[in-house]
Amino acid sequence: MKFILHLIALALVLPFAQAESFAANPPLPSGLKCEYLKNPLGIDNPNPRFTWLLTDTRKGATQTAYQVLVDTDSAKVALGTGTEWDTKKVVSGNTLAVYKGKALRPFTKYYWAVTLWDKDGQKTTQAVASFEMGMINQQNWRGAWISDTRDVNLKPAPYFRKTFATDKKIKSARVYVAVAGLYELYINGQKIGNHRLDPMYTRFDRRTLYVTHDVTAALQNSKNAIGVLLGNGWYNHQSTAVWNFHEAPWRGRPTFCLDLRITYDDGTTEVISSGKGWKTAPSPVIFNSIYTAEHQDARLAQDGWNNPDFNDKDWKDVIFRTSPSQNIVAQAMVPVRNVEEIPAKSMKKLNDTTYLFDLGRNISGVSQLKIKGEAGTVVRLKHAERLGANGFADMSNIDIHYRPTDNQDPFQVDVYTLSGKGEDTFMPHFNYKGFQYVELTCAKPLQLSKGSLTGYFMHSDVPPAGQVTTANPTMNKLWWATNNSYLSNLFGYPTDCPQREKNGWTGDAHIASETGLYNFDAITVYEKWLADHRDEQQANGVLPSIIPTGGWGYEWGNGPDWTSTIAIIPWNIYLFYGDTKILADNYSHMKRYVDYIQTIAPKHLTTWGLGDWVPVKSKSPVEFTSSVYYFVDATIVAKTAALLGKTADAAYYSSLAKNIKDAINAKYLNRENGIYGSGVQTELSVPLQWGIVPEDMKAKVAANLAKRVQADGSHIDVGLLGTKAILNALSENGYADLAYAVAAQETYPSWGWWIKNGATTLYENWPIDAKSDISLNHIMFGEIGAWLYKALGGIKPDETKPGFKNVLIEPHFVKDLTGFAASHDGPQGRITSAWKKTDKGIEYRLVIPANSTATLKLHLPDGKQLYENGKIVKAIMKAQTITLANVVAGEYLFEIR
């Protein structure tokens, strides 16, 4: 931790050492992505999106034109020819182009190049990347759906294998594998890829994902073997919990369909498919549950089962199965991986047969155990977030929703039976947990050390897109903990917690979506999850509170305060990426959702919703908060309609939004005293955050909010919905110092209180000794991660020029903080906003990437002036706020003194 704090301190100093003097490097295109992925394999979108950056460090750098070329021959695009698509020179600053060339062919690799023209009209050199199409059409599958049985209650996970021979030189080979359940793929004894828990969870009977693997290097010009290990995942949920996943309408024994397409040097192709000739047998994975744990018996291992020369005479033939859905589509998203290896921080022997490992931090993922012992020795690994008073692992805070029917499937307890053949290594294949501690118990003493157990932090491997450092160590730890919770709850869909639920709670996700987007390049996960929304929406427009779902959540927990994900997340993606596709894909669904609320809210107010979940003490009316989100949804539908050219819809939903706003204000706003409802923090901050407050009342409502917060000792008194609003409502309405005071609190109730009590992730409840709702790794209170960027860094997207084509910059130099730095990698490049206080005043460093502009607002202390390069900046100042419009790309170092 000392090393981390040293780096943080260094990061705060470095931005001000001196503005870098960049060498005059030639402008170049960089960061080429197709469908927001680098050189993706197996995509299905017939009109893929291409994105890129302009790398140009000169002041005022901008792209004036671009040309995109697509061809199946890399040499052609490198030489400036695109026979599949040639946009010619397009005079535009856009860094996103949608393919409109010849029809793309399945299983075909394409190369694409982009050439840019800079601010002087000079042409850059080309940058070349690739993408490869997948099945595109379901009719292109050759394989059959196969399994070992139809028995959903059978516990052991099945092995599958198939041998084949090749005698020609192989040019390339791809495996396309669609699975209902989870899988691991092997060729010639080698595990293919580093993905975990593929494919991602969907509503399997409506949409099934397939994954593409490049297996060229794994094949040999002789006999080969394909091996598949299948796990239950969410498809065959054998554990019983309150959400009734074991009763999901899709439930079945795991099944898969596979095509191995081999292209030879002579141009011919061969397809090895799932079907007759495949054989199956039980594996050593004798039980697996995505929800609880995994059990393995190492004595049952069949060494070499996935090698060509293995004798499978005792294996049985596979059976054929129906396709789980009629919609088999590519998994075009970042995968789940073991992203970070975390050695045990300590090991304590509790008694002769019990050992406690502590990772030193809370994570989502698995533990790996290396151990020696007699054959048949059973080891149990209990994963927990906290310890009891006796020093043993305590799961009472996270096992409350589990409803086991017997004692054979203990919650978050892996069970491993040793082989007795030297050192065994155990790590689950098809499970993850939320934990910090691992309690190991066994029937007899074993030789163990701290190095015997390692933790692996698993999550969707989204690229980092942001960085925050401050002069406040607690705030730095809080930013890090917030990101840990965000990542711990990202497994192909956003979840609430990685231990007791693993559910895609909608409210948690939209509250934390800006935090995710500032810190990570997460668009592929959100696009997939919004497709899950479309699968789950009922014909009348209703969405469940958890997505995906096996049927639970349509009757409780949904409503506009939660399921506004259908509108809020697409809108946030549009703001951050400047891409309208997610809005177009979901427009009819968000519209249908708003239309449903109209049917139950004839007077424009609705009581449908959960309300301000898990508040500190004050409760706001559900009708009030849900009606605000109804307004938000209607507003987003209106704006989306305008963007998509649906003018009649835009006018209709704008009018609806106004009516909702007027109804809220008529019932809840006391215009005389400027108070909503009873005047608690949520009631005052939520209407400020979401634009409900009439313009002439904002100052009065904000002042009342400030008084309320001060009366509460500058501490929060909000629940989930208020958490989203409280800091923003203060900092955006003239009370940034107070917002920071609330954010930086280190006494109860506050985020800092958690950190001071050892939290490395965010909690589910404000009191750390709460009797219920006290998961120690929850993301629902995670808006503070976005607020750091928006308020202290002042970095916001501009709705009129989304995707940070123009950046709104309005940092707040709060009085109780001496330095702050934030950066965000947007679609145009890295934005940096950093400041520190000096003896003379404030130094402020701003970096706007090439092809962007900024609107800069700086709040100057009384009597202070703004300087750049020692000269006073001449600009309009109003109430000590100076505004600079159209700040061009480049690096700026300002002084306020």
Order of alpha helices (4+ residues) and beta strands (2+ residues): alpha-beta-beta-beta-alpha-beta-beta-beta-beta-beta-beta-beta-beta-beta-beta-beta-beta-beta-beta-beta-beta-beta-beta-beta-beta-beta-beta-beta-beta-beta-beta-beta-beta-beta-beta-alpha-alpha-alpha-alpha-alpha-alpha-alpha-alpha-alpha-beta-beta-alpha-alpha-alpha-alpha-alpha-alpha-beta-beta-beta-beta-beta-beta-beta-beta-beta
